[in-house]
Amino acid sequence: LVGALDLNQITLLGLSLLSDEERETLVGAIESEYLVPIEETLANLGVKIRGKRVVEDIPHEALRKSVEDLDADLLIIGRHGYGTVRRFMMGSVSSRMLEHALKPTLVVPDEAPFEPGTPIHIFVPVDFSDDAMAALELAKNLAKSVAATITIGHCVPAGESLPLGLPEGAFTEQLDFMEAHR
């Protein structure tokens, strides 16, 4: 029963089409059949689990609220890669999360070529703005946590000349802060 249901199909404009009893049954089934096995697998791999949650709402709103409620530092979400028509009709949860993100968000493509145990290499493009330096700070912290390497990049728009120098004092405060918070 649960495998055939999609919360998108039973929620219309944020209003549930289920009775309280049906909702409790569905939430219990999702937890026991899907979330508990994932939780157990991760725990067996040594990952500390803080909890699990099933939320009934429009998907991108439920995720945004969950990130806020849980005070999560990072959201990692998969991208299904649905076709253009379905994405137009239903929207893309991952796109909406990126558009309205209040916390760092990582979108993983449906066929991400990542093998467990392989070194992680992070690419961080910077434009020397405060936002870019905040992204670099997060990348630094992630790299230190998981022994990853970082490549830093900068994009010069096609047809523009390379800058001969950065503005006086450009981003030096951010670099000083980063150095001070090793």
Phi and psi in degrees as a GROMACS rama.xvg file:
@    title "Ramachandran Plot"
@    xaxis  label "Phi"
@    yaxis  label "Psi"
@TYPE xy
-65.3437  -41.1424  VAL-2
-59.4216  -26.3712  GLY-3
-88.6629  -11.1849  ALA-4
-98.2726  146.953  LEU-5
-126.3  127.321  ASP-6
-57.2612  -27.4259  LEU-7
-63.328  -31.3299  ASN-8
-80.1398  -20.9869  GLN-9
-107.069  4.77176  ILE-10
-124.204  126.365  THR-11
-123.003  115.307  LEU-12
52.8762  37.4819  LEU-13
79.3003  -0.990834  GLY-14
-102.953  125.492  LEU-15
-72.999  141.428  SER-16
-98.7944  9.18187  LEU-17
-107.946  151.225  LEU-18
-74.4152  167.57  SER-19
-58.5967  -42.171  ASP-20
-65.3031  -42.6684  GLU-21
-64.909  -38.8032  GLU-22
-64.5077  -45.4044  ARG-23
-60.0937  -41.8206  GLU-24
-63.3201  -44.4401  THR-25
-65.7938  -45.7096  LEU-26
-61.8754  -44.1624  VAL-27
-61.0775  -41.2526  GLY-28
-67.2112  -41.0535  ALA-29
-62.9141  -45.3236  ILE-30
-60.8996  -51.5735  GLU-31
-72.545  -37.5745  SER-32
-86.2609  -24.9792  GLU-33
-120.543  -53.449  TYR-34
-74.668  -39.9612  LEU-35
-61.6071  -46.6737  VAL-36
-60.6753  -37.4087  PRO-37
-65.7391  -45.6769  ILE-38
-58.0059  -45.3476  GLU-39
-64.7062  -42.6513  GLU-40
-61.7105  -46.9062  THR-41
-63.7881  -41.6343  LEU-42
-62.0796  -40.5445  ALA-43
-65.1294  -23.6684  ASN-44
-88.8679  3.49921  LEU-45
88.8597  11.5125  GLY-46
-86.4307  127.835  VAL-47
-75.9673  123.726  LYS-48
-100.984  128.599  ILE-49
-91.0469  -23.6692  ARG-50
161.327  -173.314  GLY-51
-143.415  159.577  LYS-52
-155.136  142.633  ARG-53
-121.063  124.532  VAL-54
-123.461  134.919  VAL-55
-102.11  112.319  GLU-56
-174.757  178.659  ASP-57
-62.6754  129.333  ILE-58
-49.0922  -49.9066  PRO-59
-67.8969  -31.5368  HIS-60
-69.8916  -41.663  GLU-61
-61.7035  -42.2131  ALA-62
-67.0519  -44.2298  LEU-63
-59.8498  -45.9544  ARG-64
-64.3629  -39.2654  LYS-65
-64.1753  -42.9222  SER-66
-59.1641  -43.7106  VAL-67
-65.4724  -51.7164  GLU-68
-60.18  -38.7474  ASP-69
-84.652  -7.65236  LEU-70
52.0383  45.2964  ASP-71
-69.5135  144.701  ALA-72
-87.4293  -22.7166  ASP-73
-152.479  136.39  LEU-74
-108.688  127.056  LEU-75
-116.563  120.86  ILE-76
-131.767  142.555  ILE-77
-82.9314  153.813  GLY-78
-114.476  124.108  ARG-79
-72.9448  -30.51  HIS-80
76.1769  31.9951  GLY-81
-62.6072  160.005  TYR-82
-67.6317  169.65  GLY-83
-60.2447  -42.6967  THR-84
-64.9363  -47.6666  VAL-85
-64.3446  -40.2999  ARG-86
-63.5001  -38.4498  ARG-87
-66.0397  -42.8115  PHE-88
-72.8802  -42.8457  MET-89
-103.816  -18.4969  MET-90
83.1823  170.614  GLY-91
-117.01  119.727  SER-92
-60.7319  -45.7767  VAL-93
-64.2596  -39.1208  SER-94
-63.7896  -42.831  SER-95
-65.2533  -36.9769  ARG-96
-64.5678  -40.8703  MET-97
-65.3737  -41.9285  LEU-98
-65.0999  -35.9657  GLU-99
-113.336  18.5712  HIS-100
-64.5716  132.76  ALA-101
-103.373  -12.1311  LEU-102
-129.911  160.302  LYS-103
-54.4836  136.535  PRO-104
-130.751  129.763  THR-105
-114.476  123.126  LEU-106
-103.706  125.737  VAL-107
-105.239  120.056  VAL-108
-62.0764  157.686  PRO-109
-62.488  -23.8288  ASP-110
-122.613  48.1171  GLU-111
-64.2077  123.552  ALA-112
-84.2124  73.2333  PRO-113
-118.839  125.583  PHE-114
-104.802  130.106  GLU-115
-56.2283  140.144  PRO-116
87.9934  -8.87812  GLY-117
-83.8044  148.802  THR-118
-61.9113  144.728  PRO-119
-96.208  133.154  ILE-120
-121.265  121.975  HIS-121
-106.318  129.607  ILE-122
-103.132  126.159  PHE-123
-124.596  101.846  VAL-124
-77.3198  138.15  PRO-125
-126.257  142.376  VAL-126
-116.004  12.5417  ASP-127
72.3962  12.0287  PHE-128
-82.2039  168.997  SER-129
-59.9845  -40.6274  ASP-130
-63.074  -42.9236  ASP-131
-65.3139  -38.524  ALA-132
-69.8559  -32.0519  MET-133
-65.5639  -40.1444  ALA-134
-63.3722  -40.514  ALA-135
-64.8716  -38.5471  LEU-136
-61.7979  -44.9271  GLU-137
-63.4715  -43.9382  LEU-138
-60.1717  -40.3272  ALA-139
-60.6572  -46.3875  LYS-140
-64.9656  -41.2774  ASN-141
-63.5568  -45.0884  LEU-142
-60.0941  -41.6124  ALA-143
-66.5178  -36.1211  LYS-144
-69.4447  -35.3216  SER-145
-118.521  15.6984  VAL-146
54.795  45.8135  ALA-147
-93.7855  165.676  ALA-148
-107.438  157.308  THR-149
-125.238  138.191  ILE-150
-113.806  129.856  THR-151
-101.83  138.462  ILE-152
-138.341  166.775  GLY-153
-146.597  136.118  HIS-154
-104.496  127.149  CYS-155
-100.921  118.605  VAL-156
-54.7398  140.645  PRO-157
-54.2463  135.393  ALA-158
89.7153  -9.76466  GLY-159
-96.5336  150.38  GLU-160
-82.3527  157.099  SER-161
-67.6864  140.619  LEU-162
-68.3004  141.194  PRO-163
-81.7703  -15.8055  LEU-164
-176.171  157.23  GLY-165
-84.6521  156.764  LEU-166
-56.5065  151.989  PRO-167
-51.1562  124.369  GLU-168
74.176  11.3074  GLY-169
-57.2531  124.365  ALA-170
51.0476  12.1646  PHE-171
-67.1304  -32.3402  THR-172
-62.1089  -42.1913  GLU-173
-64.331  -41.2855  GLN-174
-64.7263  -41.301  LEU-175
-61.8577  -43.1286  ASP-176
-61.0681  -44.9226  PHE-177
-61.5999  -42.5846  MET-178
-64.7739  -38.7111  GLU-179
-70.6485  -23.1269  ALA-180
-113.21  51.8275  HIS-181
